[in-house]
Amino acid sequence: NRSVKNRVHRILVDTNSYKEIKNKTAKSLPKLENVIEELNGVVKFNLDLKQEGMVADVVKFISHHNLERRVLIDSFNHEELYILSKALPRAKFAYSFNYADKRGLFSHRTLRMVGYLTFFALHPLWPRLVKVMAKRKPFVPAASIYWRAINRGVIDFFHSRHIPVYTFPVDNKSALERMIKLGVDGIKTSKPELLNTLERTGSSPARTLNSWDNEEV
């Protein structure tokens, strides 16, 4: 149900203007600039870039709001992240990985050919695929990895190369505890109350909840 709902939301966003989305959902939708104006100077920000061709807009937005030292940018489009890292040298970046790559043998096009259900049945291979994809990259500043594709081998692979590992989307307690136990450097969740629960019970070391050079976010 969640997957279907996310797909519907993605189609709604991709095919409609801001005004049309607001009218169709009958909700008050904040823009990114509203969030920045409200919270800038209070928190740091993680921008997850979903669409291609946004490099110029992202540079302009971050420069205008003086966010370069307060933002972590991640995307599955590693080429655009590399360009952004040159334009915004003081910002932080994370290359996103899941069970498929943008192109090549492990691309989503290949998965459509063999069938997603078949590939999902082979999920024990996902951690190995992440390492294969990462090895093909000339430079990985940080890795943001789908939580089901993380195991001890993946953590050791990146940490041995001094690359921090972030994970997403960790929205249940068992997965959260597993990621903390594995020693990830940052956790993305839409349920921050889970983190608060673990902190209260003493089962969550503070460093595992911080995704910013061990600074609190």
Accessible surface in RSA format (square Angstrom, percent):
REM  Atomic radii and reference values for relative SASA: ProtOr
REM  Chains: A
REM  Algorithm: Lee & Richards
REM  Probe-radius: 1.40
REM  Slices: 20
REM RES _ NUM      All-atoms   Total-Side   Main-Chain    Non-polar    All polar
REM                ABS   REL    ABS   REL    ABS   REL    ABS   REL    ABS   REL
RES ASN A   1   165.42 114.1 125.57 121.3  39.85  95.9  31.68  76.2 133.74 129.3
RES ARG A   2   133.11  55.9 125.85  64.2   7.26  17.3  70.84  96.8  62.27  37.7
RES SER A   3    87.63  74.1  77.46 103.4  10.18  23.4  44.26  94.3  43.37  60.8
RES VAL A   4   100.66  66.2  98.18  88.9   2.48   6.0 100.66  87.5   0.00   0.0
RES LYS A   5   122.73  59.9 118.45  72.7   4.28  10.2  64.95  58.5  57.78  61.5
RES ASN A   6    76.70  52.9  71.44  69.0   5.26  12.7  24.92  60.0  51.77  50.0
RES ARG A   7   153.81  64.6 150.31  76.6   3.50   8.3  43.44  59.4 110.37  66.9
RES VAL A   8    83.52  55.0  81.77  74.0   1.75   4.2  82.64  71.8   0.87   2.4
RES HIS A   9    93.41  51.1  93.10  64.7   0.31   0.8  54.34  56.0  39.07  45.5
RES ARG A  10   105.86  44.4 102.14  52.1   3.73   8.9  21.95  30.0  83.92  50.9
RES ILE A  11    94.44  53.7  93.06  69.3   1.37   3.3  94.44  68.0   0.00   0.0
RES LEU A  12    40.66  22.6  37.94  27.1   2.72   6.8  40.47  28.4   0.19   0.5
RES VAL A  13    88.08  58.0  78.92  71.4   9.16  22.1  78.92  68.6   9.16  24.8
RES ASP A  14    76.07  53.3  44.88  44.7  31.18  73.7  18.38  43.3  57.69  57.5
RES THR A  15    96.66  68.8  62.77  63.6  33.89  80.8  65.81  88.4  30.86  46.6
RES ASN A  16    27.61  19.0  12.00  11.6  15.61  37.6   3.86   9.3  23.75  23.0
RES SER A  17    59.01  49.9  45.60  60.9  13.41  30.9  51.36 109.4   7.65  10.7
RES TYR A  18    84.02  39.2  73.81  42.0  10.21  26.6  66.93  50.3  17.09  21.1
RES LYS A  19   150.06  73.2 147.55  90.5   2.52   6.0  91.42  82.3  58.65  62.5
RES GLU A  20    81.34  46.7  79.81  60.4   1.53   3.6  26.35  51.0  54.99  44.9
RES ILE A  21    19.41  11.0  19.41  14.5   0.00   0.0  19.41  14.0   0.00   0.0
RES LYS A  22    86.67  42.3  84.75  52.0   1.93   4.6  38.07  34.3  48.60  51.8
RES ASN A  23   103.10  71.1  77.16  74.6  25.94  62.5  29.10  70.0  74.00  71.5
RES LYS A  24   134.48  65.6  96.72  59.3  37.76  89.9  71.10  64.0  63.38  67.5
RES THR A  25    43.82  31.2  25.58  25.9  18.24  43.5  32.24  43.3  11.58  17.5
RES ALA A  26    93.82  86.3  55.34  85.4  38.48  87.5  67.40  94.9  26.43  70.0
RES LYS A  27   136.71  66.7 128.42  78.8   8.29  19.7  78.27  70.5  58.44  62.2
RES SER A  28   101.41  85.7  76.41 102.0  25.00  57.6  42.87  91.3  58.53  82.0
RES LEU A  29    50.05  27.9  46.30  33.1   3.74   9.4  46.48  32.6   3.56   9.6
RES PRO A  30    96.05  70.0  70.82  64.6  25.23  91.7  77.12  63.7  18.93 117.6
RES LYS A  31    92.73  45.2  86.98  53.4   5.75  13.7  40.42  36.4  52.30  55.7
RES LEU A  32    78.73  43.8  67.28  48.1  11.45  28.8  70.55  49.5   8.18  22.0
RES GLU A  33    74.52  42.8  74.22  56.1   0.30   0.7   7.09  13.7  67.43  55.1
RES ASN A  34    67.46  46.5  61.54  59.5   5.92  14.3  19.74  47.5  47.72  46.1
RES VAL A  35    52.77  34.7  49.23  44.6   3.54   8.5  52.77  45.9   0.00   0.0
RES ILE A  36     0.81   0.5   0.81   0.6   0.00   0.0   0.81   0.6   0.00   0.0
RES GLU A  37   124.33  71.4  90.00  68.1  34.33  81.7  40.62  78.6  83.71  68.3
RES GLU A  38   135.60  77.9 113.62  86.0  21.98  52.3  34.79  67.3 100.81  82.3
RES LEU A  39    66.20  36.9  66.20  47.4   0.00   0.0  66.20  46.5   0.00   0.0
RES ASN A  40    56.36  38.9  34.43  33.3  21.93  52.8  11.11  26.7  45.26  43.7
RES GLY A  41    60.56  74.7   0.00   N/A  60.56  74.7  29.03  79.7  31.53  70.6
RES VAL A  42   109.08  71.8  79.44  71.9  29.64  71.4  84.15  73.1  24.92  67.6
RES VAL A  43    52.59  34.6  47.81  43.3   4.79  11.5  52.59  45.7   0.00   0.0
RES LYS A  44    49.72  24.3  33.47  20.5  16.25  38.7  22.01  19.8  27.71  29.5
RES PHE A  45    17.49   8.8  14.52   9.0   2.97   7.7  17.49  10.6   0.00   0.0
RES ASN A  46    63.93  44.1  35.00  33.8  28.93  69.7  25.96  62.5  37.97  36.7
RES LEU A  47    20.46  11.4  18.73  13.4   1.73   4.3  20.46  14.4   0.00   0.0
RES ASP A  48    59.75  41.9  39.77  39.6  19.97  47.2  17.87  42.0  41.88  41.8
RES LEU A  49    20.59  11.5  14.28  10.2   6.30  15.8  15.56  10.9   5.03  13.5
RES LYS A  50   121.98  59.5  85.34  52.4  36.63  87.2  61.32  55.2  60.66  64.6
RES GLN A  51   106.01  59.3  97.01  70.9   9.01  21.4  27.01  57.5  79.00  59.9
RES GLU A  52   107.12  61.5  84.55  64.0  22.57  53.7  33.97  65.7  73.15  59.7
RES GLY A  53    65.29  80.5   0.00   N/A  65.29  80.5  35.00  96.1  30.29  67.8
RES MET A  54    59.26  30.7  59.22  39.2   0.04   0.1  57.62  49.0   1.63   2.2
RES VAL A  55    31.03  20.4  29.56  26.8   1.47   3.5  29.78  25.9   1.25   3.4
RES ALA A  56    79.81  73.4  66.05 101.9  13.75  31.3  72.77 102.5   7.04  18.6
RES ASP A  57    96.95  67.9  91.99  91.6   4.95  11.7  24.35  57.3  72.59  72.4
RES VAL A  58     9.82   6.5   6.99   6.3   2.83   6.8   9.82   8.5   0.00   0.0
RES VAL A  59    37.29  24.5  37.29  33.8   0.00   0.0  37.29  32.4   0.00   0.0
RES LYS A  60   156.72  76.5 149.00  91.4   7.71  18.4  97.79  88.0  58.92  62.8
RES PHE A  61    46.04  23.0  41.79  25.9   4.24  11.0  45.88  27.8   0.16   0.5
RES ILE A  62     0.21   0.1   0.10   0.1   0.11   0.3   0.10   0.1   0.11   0.3
RES SER A  63    70.40  59.5  44.29  59.1  26.11  60.1  40.08  85.3  30.32  42.5
RES HIS A  64   145.20  79.4 113.17  78.7  32.03  81.9  74.40  76.7  70.80  82.4
RES HIS A  65    31.34  17.1  23.04  16.0   8.30  21.2  13.45  13.9  17.89  20.8
RES ASN A  66   122.29  84.3 111.64 107.9  10.65  25.6  27.25  65.6  95.04  91.9
RES LEU A  67     0.14   0.1   0.14   0.1   0.00   0.0   0.14   0.1   0.00   0.0
RES GLU A  68    22.42  12.9  21.76  16.5   0.66   1.6   6.22  12.0  16.20  13.2
RES ARG A  69   163.46  68.6 146.53  74.7  16.93  40.3  58.04  79.3 105.42  63.9
RES ARG A  70    62.24  26.1  62.24  31.7   0.00   0.0  21.57  29.5  40.66  24.6
RES VAL A  71     0.43   0.3   0.00   0.0   0.43   1.0   0.00   0.0   0.43   1.2
RES LEU A  72     7.33   4.1   7.33   5.2   0.00   0.0   7.33   5.1   0.00   0.0
RES ILE A  73     0.00   0.0   0.00   0.0   0.00   0.0   0.00   0.0   0.00   0.0
RES ASP A  74     0.66   0.5   0.66   0.7   0.00   0.0   0.00   0.0   0.66   0.7
RES SER A  75     6.64   5.6   6.49   8.7   0.14   0.3   1.24   2.6   5.40   7.6
RES PHE A  76    81.07  40.6  74.21  46.0   6.86  17.9  74.45  45.1   6.63  19.0
RES ASN A  77    16.10  11.1  13.88  13.4   2.22   5.3   8.88  21.4   7.21   7.0
RES HIS A  78    11.44   6.3   9.77   6.8   1.66   4.3   9.41   9.7   2.03   2.4
RES GLU A  79    82.40  47.3  75.72  57.3   6.68  15.9  64.44 124.6  17.96  14.7
RES GLU A  80    29.43  16.9  29.43  22.3   0.00   0.0  12.35  23.9  17.08  13.9
RES LEU A  81     1.12   0.6   0.72   0.5   0.39   1.0   0.73   0.5   0.38   1.0
RES TYR A  82   100.22  46.8  99.04  56.3   1.19   3.1  67.39  50.6  32.83  40.5
RES ILE A  83    94.02  53.5  91.38  68.1   2.64   6.4  93.35  67.2   0.68   1.8
RES LEU A  84     0.09   0.1   0.09   0.1   0.00   0.0   0.09   0.1   0.00   0.0
RES SER A  85    26.05  22.0  19.67  26.2   6.38  14.7  16.31  34.7   9.73  13.6
RES LYS A  86   138.35  67.5 114.15  70.0  24.20  57.6  64.42  58.0  73.93  78.7
RES ALA A  87    51.81  47.6  22.30  34.4  29.51  67.1  33.28  46.9  18.53  49.1
RES LEU A  88     2.69   1.5   2.69   1.9   0.00   0.0   2.69   1.9   0.00   0.0
RES PRO A  89   100.92  73.5  70.91  64.6  30.00 109.1  74.45  61.5  26.47 164.5
RES ARG A  90   129.96  54.6 109.64  55.9  20.33  48.4  40.06  54.8  89.90  54.5
RES ALA A  91    11.33  10.4   0.00   0.0  11.33  25.8   0.17   0.2  11.16  29.5
RES LYS A  92    68.06  33.2  64.15  39.4   3.91   9.3  38.63  34.8  29.42  31.3
RES PHE A  93    13.42   6.7   7.94   4.9   5.48  14.3   7.94   4.8   5.48  15.7
RES ALA A  94     0.17   0.2   0.17   0.3   0.00   0.0   0.17   0.2   0.00   0.0
RES TYR A  95    10.12   4.7  10.12   5.8   0.00   0.0   4.44   3.3   5.68   7.0
RES SER A  96     5.23   4.4   3.68   4.9   1.55   3.6   0.19   0.4   5.05   7.1
RES PHE A  97     2.48   1.2   2.01   1.2   0.48   1.2   2.48   1.5   0.00   0.0
RES ASN A  98    21.41  14.8  21.41  20.7   0.00   0.0   1.58   3.8  19.84  19.2
RES TYR A  99    35.54  16.6  35.54  20.2   0.00   0.0   8.25   6.2  27.28  33.6
RES ALA A 100     5.84   5.4   0.00   0.0   5.84  13.3   0.00   0.0   5.84  15.5
RES ASP A 101    11.93   8.4   8.53   8.5   3.40   8.0   3.76   8.8   8.18   8.2
RES LYS A 102    85.80  41.9  53.53  32.8  32.27  76.8  44.28  39.9  41.52  44.2
RES ARG A 103   136.19  57.2 133.80  68.2   2.38   5.7  71.07  97.1  65.11  39.5
RES GLY A 104    48.50  59.8   0.00   N/A  48.50  59.8  36.36  99.8  12.14  27.2
RES LEU A 105   127.80  71.2 113.27  81.0  14.53  36.5 119.20  83.7   8.59  23.1
RES PHE A 106    37.12  18.6  36.68  22.7   0.44   1.1  37.12  22.5   0.00   0.0
RES SER A 107     8.04   6.8   8.04  10.7   0.00   0.0   3.72   7.9   4.33   6.1
RES HIS A 108    65.88  36.0  65.24  45.3   0.64   1.6  48.09  49.6  17.79  20.7
RES ARG A 109   174.76  73.4 172.69  88.0   2.07   4.9  48.30  66.0 126.45  76.6
RES THR A 110    35.62  25.3  35.58  36.1   0.05   0.1  23.06  31.0  12.56  19.0
RES LEU A 111     2.29   1.3   2.29   1.6   0.00   0.0   2.29   1.6   0.00   0.0
RES ARG A 112   152.75  64.1 127.73  65.1  25.02  59.6  55.94  76.5  96.80  58.7
RES MET A 113   154.20  79.9 115.50  76.4  38.70  92.2 107.27  91.2  46.93  62.2
RES VAL A 114    79.83  52.5  57.26  51.8  22.57  54.4  65.05  56.5  14.78  40.1
RES GLY A 115    26.08  32.2   0.00   N/A  26.08  32.2  26.08  71.6   0.00   0.0
RES TYR A 116    76.59  35.8  72.21  41.1   4.37  11.4  62.27  46.8  14.32  17.7
RES LEU A 117   159.80  89.0 152.16 108.9   7.63  19.2 152.53 107.1   7.26  19.5
RES THR A 118    78.72  56.0  72.29  73.3   6.42  15.3  49.15  66.0  29.57  44.7
RES PHE A 119    21.88  10.9  21.56  13.4   0.32   0.8  21.88  13.3   0.00   0.0
RES PHE A 120    78.87  39.5  73.95  45.8   4.92  12.8  74.18  45.0   4.69  13.4
RES ALA A 121    74.84  68.8  44.57  68.8  30.26  68.8  56.08  79.0  18.76  49.7
RES LEU A 122    85.07  47.4  84.00  60.1   1.06   2.7  85.07  59.7   0.00   0.0
RES HIS A 123    94.32  51.5  92.94  64.6   1.38   3.5  60.55  62.4  33.77  39.3
RES PRO A 124    96.39  70.2  70.77  64.5  25.61  93.1  79.32  65.5  17.06 106.1
RES LEU A 125    83.58  46.5  83.19  59.5   0.38   1.0  83.58  58.7   0.00   0.0
RES TRP A 126     2.24   0.9   2.24   1.1   0.00   0.0   2.24   1.2   0.00   0.0
RES PRO A 127    11.67   8.5  11.67  10.6   0.00   0.0  11.67   9.6   0.00   0.0
RES ARG A 128   162.36  68.2 160.82  82.0   1.53   3.7  42.74  58.4 119.62  72.5
RES LEU A 129    14.42   8.0  14.42  10.3   0.00   0.0  14.42  10.1   0.00   0.0
RES VAL A 130     0.00   0.0   0.00   0.0   0.00   0.0   0.00   0.0   0.00   0.0
RES LYS A 131    55.92  27.3  55.92  34.3   0.00   0.0  14.63  13.2  41.29  44.0
RES VAL A 132    54.64  36.0  53.30  48.3   1.34   3.2  54.10  47.0   0.54   1.5
RES MET A 133     1.15   0.6   1.15   0.8   0.00   0.0   0.04   0.0   1.11   1.5
RES ALA A 134     6.70   6.2   1.95   3.0   4.74  10.8   2.07   2.9   4.63  12.3
RES LYS A 135   141.12  68.8 107.70  66.1  33.42  79.6  58.06  52.3  83.06  88.5
RES ARG A 136   117.55  49.4  85.28  43.5  32.27  76.8  64.33  87.9  53.22  32.3
RES LYS A 137    42.81  20.9  29.43  18.1  13.38  31.9   9.51   8.6  33.30  35.5
RES PRO A 138   138.00 100.6  93.00  84.8  45.00 163.6 106.40  87.8  31.60 196.4
RES PHE A 139   108.51  54.3 103.72  64.2   4.80  12.5 108.05  65.5   0.46   1.3
RES VAL A 140    13.12   8.6   5.13   4.6   7.99  19.3   5.13   4.5   7.99  21.7
RES PRO A 141    38.76  28.2  20.44  18.6  18.32  66.6  25.08  20.7  13.68  85.0
RES ALA A 142     4.25   3.9   4.25   6.6   0.00   0.0   4.25   6.0   0.00   0.0
RES ALA A 143     0.00   0.0   0.00   0.0   0.00   0.0   0.00   0.0   0.00   0.0
RES SER A 144     0.31   0.3   0.31   0.4   0.00   0.0   0.12   0.3   0.19   0.3
RES ILE A 145     0.00   0.0   0.00   0.0   0.00   0.0   0.00   0.0   0.00   0.0
RES TYR A 146    40.62  19.0  40.62  23.1   0.00   0.0  18.93  14.2  21.70  26.7
RES TRP A 147    35.64  14.3  35.64  17.3   0.00   0.0  26.90  14.3   8.74  14.2
RES ARG A 148   127.14  53.4 112.60  57.4  14.54  34.6  18.06  24.7 109.08  66.1
RES ALA A 149     0.00   0.0   0.00   0.0   0.00   0.0   0.00   0.0   0.00   0.0
RES ILE A 150     0.92   0.5   0.00   0.0   0.92   2.2   0.00   0.0   0.92   2.5
RES ASN A 151    55.54  38.3  55.53  53.7   0.01   0.0  19.48  46.9  36.06  34.9
RES ARG A 152   112.93  47.4 111.01  56.6   1.92   4.6  59.68  81.6  53.25  32.3
RES GLY A 153    31.11  38.4   0.00   N/A  31.11  38.4  23.98  65.8   7.12  15.9
RES VAL A 154     0.00   0.0   0.00   0.0   0.00   0.0   0.00   0.0   0.00   0.0
RES ILE A 155     1.66   0.9   1.66   1.2   0.00   0.0   1.66   1.2   0.00   0.0
RES ASP A 156    72.33  50.7  68.46  68.1   3.86   9.1  29.48  69.4  42.85  42.7
RES PHE A 157    20.85  10.4  13.90   8.6   6.95  18.1  20.52  12.4   0.33   0.9
RES PHE A 158     0.31   0.2   0.31   0.2   0.00   0.0   0.31   0.2   0.00   0.0
RES HIS A 159    67.24  36.8  55.41  38.5  11.84  30.3  39.76  41.0  27.48  32.0
RES SER A 160    78.52  66.3  44.61  59.5  33.91  78.1  51.01 108.6  27.50  38.5
RES ARG A 161   117.90  49.5  98.06  50.0  19.83  47.2  42.55  58.2  75.35  45.7
RES HIS A 162   168.03  91.8 138.22  96.1  29.82  76.3 102.10 105.2  65.94  76.7
RES ILE A 163    21.71  12.4  21.03  15.7   0.68   1.6  21.68  15.6   0.03   0.1
RES PRO A 164    44.63  32.5  40.92  37.3   3.71  13.5  43.93  36.3   0.70   4.4
RES VAL A 165     0.00   0.0   0.00   0.0   0.00   0.0   0.00   0.0   0.00   0.0
RES TYR A 166    15.02   7.0  15.02   8.5   0.00   0.0   4.40   3.3  10.63  13.1
RES THR A 167     0.00   0.0   0.00   0.0   0.00   0.0   0.00   0.0   0.00   0.0
RES PHE A 168    37.56  18.8  37.56  23.3   0.00   0.0  37.56  22.8   0.00   0.0
RES PRO A 169    42.46  30.9  40.08  36.5   2.38   8.7  40.09  33.1   2.37  14.7
RES VAL A 170     0.11   0.1   0.00   0.0   0.11   0.3   0.04   0.0   0.07   0.2
RES ASP A 171    18.44  12.9  12.72  12.7   5.71  13.5  10.48  24.7   7.96   7.9
RES ASN A 172    65.41  45.1  62.03  59.9   3.37   8.1  37.63  90.6  27.78  26.9
RES LYS A 173    95.94  46.8  91.80  56.3   4.15   9.9  47.99  43.2  47.95  51.1
RES SER A 174    82.06  69.3  71.66  95.6  10.39  23.9  50.17 106.8  31.89  44.7
RES ALA A 175     3.40   3.1   0.50   0.8   2.90   6.6   3.33   4.7   0.07   0.2
RES LEU A 176     0.56   0.3   0.56   0.4   0.00   0.0   0.56   0.4   0.00   0.0
RES GLU A 177    75.24  43.2  69.02  52.2   6.22  14.8  26.55  51.4  48.69  39.8
RES ARG A 178    98.09  41.2  92.77  47.3   5.32  12.7  49.73  68.0  48.37  29.3
RES MET A 179     0.00   0.0   0.00   0.0   0.00   0.0   0.00   0.0   0.00   0.0
RES ILE A 180    15.38   8.8   9.17   6.8   6.21  15.0   9.17   6.6   6.21  16.8
RES LYS A 181   178.51  87.1 154.09  94.5  24.42  58.1 105.50  95.0  73.01  77.8
RES LEU A 182    23.75  13.2  23.08  16.5   0.67   1.7  23.17  16.3   0.58   1.6
RES GLY A 183    11.78  14.5   0.00   N/A  11.78  14.5  10.17  27.9   1.61   3.6
RES VAL A 184     0.09   0.1   0.00   0.0   0.09   0.2   0.00   0.0   0.09   0.3
RES ASP A 185    39.53  27.7  35.90  35.7   3.63   8.6  11.18  26.3  28.35  28.3
RES GLY A 186     0.15   0.2   0.00   N/A   0.15   0.2   0.15   0.4   0.00   0.0
RES ILE A 187    22.14  12.6   0.79   0.6  21.34  51.4   1.05   0.8  21.09  57.2
RES LYS A 188    48.57  23.7  43.92  26.9   4.65  11.1  45.08  40.6   3.49   3.7
RES THR A 189    35.17  25.0   5.56   5.6  29.60  70.6   8.95  12.0  26.22  39.6
RES SER A 190    87.44  73.9  54.34  72.5  33.09  76.2  53.38 113.7  34.05  47.7
RES LYS A 191    93.43  45.6  93.32  57.3   0.11   0.3  44.23  39.8  49.20  52.4
RES PRO A 192    76.20  55.5  75.95  69.2   0.25   0.9  75.95  62.7   0.25   1.6
RES GLU A 193    97.53  56.0  95.79  72.5   1.75   4.2  57.11 110.5  40.42  33.0
RES LEU A 194    32.77  18.3  32.21  23.0   0.56   1.4  32.28  22.7   0.49   1.3
RES LEU A 195    28.47  15.9  28.47  20.4   0.00   0.0  28.47  20.0   0.00   0.0
RES ASN A 196    72.06  49.7  70.94  68.6   1.12   2.7  11.16  26.9  60.90  58.9
RES THR A 197    44.47  31.6  44.47  45.1   0.00   0.0  29.64  39.8  14.82  22.4
RES LEU A 198     2.05   1.1   2.05   1.5   0.00   0.0   2.05   1.4   0.00   0.0
RES GLU A 199    87.84  50.4  68.09  51.5  19.75  47.0  19.52  37.8  68.31  55.8
RES ARG A 200   182.47  76.6 143.32  73.1  39.14  93.2  77.17 105.5 105.30  63.8
RES THR A 201    90.74  64.5  54.20  54.9  36.54  87.1  62.15  83.5  28.59  43.2
RES GLY A 202    66.75  82.3   0.00   N/A  66.75  82.3  33.42  91.7  33.33  74.7
RES SER A 203    60.12  50.8  35.71  47.7  24.41  56.2  45.64  97.2  14.47  20.3
RES SER A 204    11.31   9.6   0.00   0.0  11.31  26.1   0.57   1.2  10.74  15.0
RES PRO A 205    69.00  50.3  55.45  50.6  13.55  49.3  68.53  56.6   0.48   3.0
RES ALA A 206    67.81  62.3  59.04  91.1   8.77  19.9  60.17  84.7   7.63  20.2
RES ARG A 207   137.60  57.8 130.79  66.7   6.82  16.2  52.20  71.3  85.40  51.8
RES THR A 208     0.91   0.6   0.88   0.9   0.02   0.1   0.91   1.2   0.00   0.0
RES LEU A 209    25.63  14.3  11.30   8.1  14.33  36.0  11.72   8.2  13.90  37.4
RES ASN A 210    21.69  15.0  19.49  18.8   2.20   5.3   0.00   0.0  21.69  21.0
RES SER A 211    23.69  20.0  21.93  29.3   1.75   4.0   9.49  20.2  14.20  19.9
RES TRP A 212     9.43   3.8   9.00   4.4   0.43   1.0   7.46   4.0   1.97   3.2
RES ASP A 213   102.15  71.6  71.96  71.6  30.18  71.4  30.08  70.8  72.07  71.9
RES ASN A 214   111.41  76.8  89.06  86.1  22.35  53.8  19.46  46.8  91.95  88.9
RES GLU A 215    85.55  49.1  80.72  61.1   4.83  11.5  35.37  68.4  50.18  41.0
RES GLU A 216   151.65  87.1 125.73  95.1  25.92  61.7  40.26  77.9 111.39  90.9
RES VAL A 217    78.86  51.9  27.46  24.9  51.40 123.9  50.26  43.7  28.60  77.6
END  Absolute sums over single chains surface
CHAIN  1 A    13315.1      11048.1       2267.0       7558.1       5757.0
END  Absolute sums over all chains
TOTAL         13315.1      11048.1       2267.0       7558.1       5757.0
